[in-house]
Amino acid sequence: MKQFMSICFLCLFGVLSVHAERNLQDSLEIGLMTCEPGQEVYALYGHTAIRVKNHTSGEDWVFNYGMFSFQQPHFLWRFVRGECDYQIGAVPFEYFAREYRERGSSVYQQTLNLTTSEKNRLWLFLMKNMLPENRTYRYNFLYDNCTTRARDVIEGVIEGKVLYATAKEECTYRRILHEYTKEYPWNELGNDICLGAEADQPITFRQEMFAPFYMMRYANQAVIVNDSLATRTFVLSTDEVVKGLPVSEQGTRYPSPALCAWLLLMTVILLTLIENHFHKVFWWMDAVFMTIVGVIGIVVTFLFFFSSHPTVGSNWQIWVFNPLPLMAMPYVVWCAMKKRKTCYHAVNACILIFFILFSPIIPQKICSVIVPLALILLLRSCSYVVSYHKKTRNPNVK
C-alpha cells in the first residue's frame, strides 16, 4: 500500500479537490474500518481507518493515520526515543482491500450514522488534513495512534456527543497487549521487558480504545446525543468487507521464552555442580549471561531515562536488567580466571536476593524470563562467594 502513497496523494489533490465543493451535495457513506492483525510486529494489534464512499461520483477512499516509512532519517533512533512521526494517507478502497485480502486478514466496516452535514464536514476535514503541512503527527502507540486519531476526528465533526458504554471490568494496557500477542510469546516478551508498572494500572474505557477491536466493540454500543437530548445509534450496520483466512498458528511453533529460561537455569545448576565438584572455573558461563542481561539492560535503562514512550519510565525490572553486569563482566571474568576474589559477587547477590524476595509485591507484572535469569546470576555469584569462603578457611583448597 505504501508504494501507492505518492500517486494517491497527487490523485487526491489533482482530482478530488476539483470535486470537493460538489461533494457537499453528494451522497457520502462514512465507514469505520477495523482490520484483523497480521503476523508482522507492527501489525499484531490490528488497524483502524476511515472509509469515505461517494455514491454519486463513485469515489471510494480509505484514509489511514498509520502511514510510516523505515526510510525516514534516523527512524529506529526516533522510534526508540518515542519521537516517531506518522502521517495520514489515502488510497482507493480497492487497493486497501487488496492488501488485506492478500494477507488473509478480514476487514470490518461499521457504517456510521452521521448526518449529511457531519459527513461533509468530515470529508472536508480529511481533505485539509491531507495537506503536506497538516498530515504529519507525533505517533504514540498507546495514547495517539491510528485508532485514537480516527475516533477523535469522527467525534470532532459530530453535532452532539458520542456516549460509549462503560467497561464491564477493569483492564490494563498490558492485559490488552497480551490478548494480541498470546500466540507470539517472543514478541510478548519484548513488550514485557520494556513496559513498566504504568502498563499494569487500571485504564478507562476510553483508553482501551487504543486497540482497534476494542474501539470497534465500543462503537457498536455507542449512541450520539445532540443538544436537544435526542439520541441516535452511532453505528448503522457492521459488515465484513474483506473475507479473511483462518487464523495462523505460526506464532506457536517455537518454545516459549519462559521454558527456555527455566531450562537454562537447570543447565546452569548442573554445570555449577560439576564445576564445584571438579574444582574448575567455567568463566565463560558468567561472560555469556552477564552479557545477555547487560545488553537487555542497556535497552531498559535507555528507555527508563531517555525515552518519551509511555509506561517505560516506571520499570522495576531495571534492578536486574541494567548495564552493570555488562560493564563488570571483563573484570569478573578476569578474576575468575585468576581465581581472585572480587566484591562484585557479594553485592550482586544481595541485590538479586532483594529483588526476588520483593518481586511478588512489586506493582508490576514482571516478564516471564526475569526470575530464572536472576536466579542464574544469583547462583553464579553465590557459587563464587562460597568458593572464596572455602579458600579462606582452607588455603589448600584449589
C-alpha positions, 0 to 999 in steps of 0.5 A, spaced: 500 500 500 505 504 501 508 504 494 501 507 492 502 513 497 505 518 492 500 517 486 494 517 491 496 523 494 497 527 487 490 523 485 487 526 491 489 533 490 489 533 482 482 530 482 478 530 488 479 537 490 476 539 483 470 535 486 470 537 493 465 543 493 460 538 489 461 533 494 457 537 499 451 535 495 453 528 494 451 522 497 457 520 502 457 513 506 462 514 512 465 507 514 469 505 520 474 500 518 477 495 523 482 490 520 484 483 523 492 483 525 497 480 521 503 476 523 508 482 522 510 486 529 507 492 527 501 489 525 499 484 531 494 489 534 490 490 528 488 497 524 483 502 524 481 507 518 476 511 515 472 509 509 469 515 505 464 512 499 461 517 494 455 514 491 454 519 486 461 520 483 463 513 485 469 515 489 471 510 494 477 512 499 480 509 505 484 514 509 489 511 514 493 515 520 498 509 520 502 511 514 510 510 516 516 509 512 523 505 515 526 510 510 525 516 514 532 519 517 534 516 523 527 512 524 529 506 529 533 512 533 526 516 533 522 510 534 526 508 540 526 515 543 518 515 542 519 521 537 516 517 531 512 521 526 506 518 522 502 521 517 495 520 514 494 517 507 489 515 502 488 510 497 482 507 493 478 502 497 480 497 492 487 497 493 486 497 501 482 491 500 487 488 496 492 488 501 488 485 506 485 480 502 492 478 500 494 477 507 488 473 509 486 478 514 478 480 514 476 487 514 470 490 518 466 496 516 461 499 521 457 504 517 456 510 521 450 514 522 452 521 521 448 526 518 449 529 511 452 535 514 457 531 519 459 527 513 461 533 509 464 536 514 468 530 515 470 529 508 472 536 508 476 535 514 480 529 511 481 533 505 485 539 509 488 534 513 491 531 507 495 537 506 503 536 506 503 541 512 497 538 516 498 530 515 504 529 519 503 527 527 507 525 533 505 517 533 504 514 540 502 507 540 498 507 546 495 514 547 495 517 539 495 512 534 491 510 528 485 508 532 485 514 537 486 519 531 480 516 527 475 516 533 477 523 535 476 526 528 469 522 527 467 525 534 470 532 532 465 533 526 459 530 530 453 535 532 452 532 539 456 527 543 458 520 542 456 516 549 460 509 549 458 504 554 462 503 560 467 497 561 464 491 564 471 490 568 477 493 569 483 492 564 490 494 563 494 496 557 498 490 558 492 485 559 490 488 552 497 487 549 497 480 551 490 478 548 494 480 541 500 477 542 498 470 546 500 466 540 507 470 539 510 469 546 517 472 543 514 478 541 510 478 548 516 478 551 519 484 548 513 488 550 514 485 557 521 487 558 520 494 556 513 496 559 513 498 566 508 498 572 504 504 568 502 498 563 499 494 569 494 500 572 487 500 571 485 504 564 478 507 562 474 505 557 476 510 553 483 508 553 482 501 551 480 504 545 487 504 543 486 497 540 482 497 534 477 491 536 476 494 542 474 501 539 470 497 534 466 493 540 465 500 543 462 503 537 457 498 536 454 500 543 455 507 542 449 512 541 450 520 539 446 525 543 445 532 540 443 538 544 436 537 544 437 530 548 435 526 542 439 520 541 441 516 535 445 509 534 452 511 532 453 505 528 448 503 522 450 496 520 457 492 521 459 488 515 465 484 513 468 487 507 474 483 506 473 475 507 479 473 511 483 466 512 483 462 518 487 464 523 495 462 523 498 458 528 505 460 526 506 464 532 506 457 536 511 453 533 517 455 537 518 454 545 516 459 549 521 464 552 519 462 559 521 454 558 527 456 555 529 460 561 527 455 566 531 450 562 537 454 562 537 455 569 537 447 570 543 447 565 546 452 569 545 448 576 548 442 573 554 445 570 555 449 577 555 442 580 560 439 576 564 445 576 564 445 584 565 438 584 571 438 579 574 444 582 574 448 575 572 455 573 567 455 567 568 463 566 565 463 560 558 461 563 558 468 567 561 472 560 555 469 556 549 471 561 552 477 564 552 479 557 545 477 555 542 481 561 547 487 560 545 488 553 537 487 555 539 492 560 542 497 556 535 497 552 531 498 559 535 503 562 535 507 555 528 507 555 527 508 563 531 515 562 531 517 555 525 515 552 518 519 551 514 512 550 509 511 555 509 506 561 517 505 560 519 510 565 516 506 571 520 499 570 522 495 576 525 490 572 531 495 571 534 492 578 536 486 574 536 488 567 541 494 567 548 495 564 552 493 570 553 486 569 555 488 562 560 493 564 563 488 570 563 482 566 571 483 563 573 484 570 569 478 573 571 474 568 578 476 569 578 474 576 575 468 575 580 466 571 585 468 576 581 465 581 581 472 585 576 474 589 572 480 587 566 484 591 562 484 585 559 477 587 557 479 594 553 485 592 550 482 586 547 477 590 544 481 595 541 485 590 538 479 586 536 476 593 532 483 594 529 483 588 526 476 588 524 476 595 520 483 593 518 481 586 511 478 588 509 485 591 512 489 586 506 493 582 508 490 576 507 484 572 514 482 571 516 478 564 516 471 564 524 470 563 526 475 569 526 470 575 530 464 572 535 469 569 536 472 576 536 466 579 542 464 574 546 470 576 544 469 583 547 462 583 553 464 579 555 469 584 553 465 590 557 459 587 563 464 587 562 467 594 562 460 597 568 458 593 572 464 596 569 462 603 572 455 602 579 458 600 579 462 606 578 457 611 582 452 607 588 455 603 589 448 600 583 448 597 584 449 589 
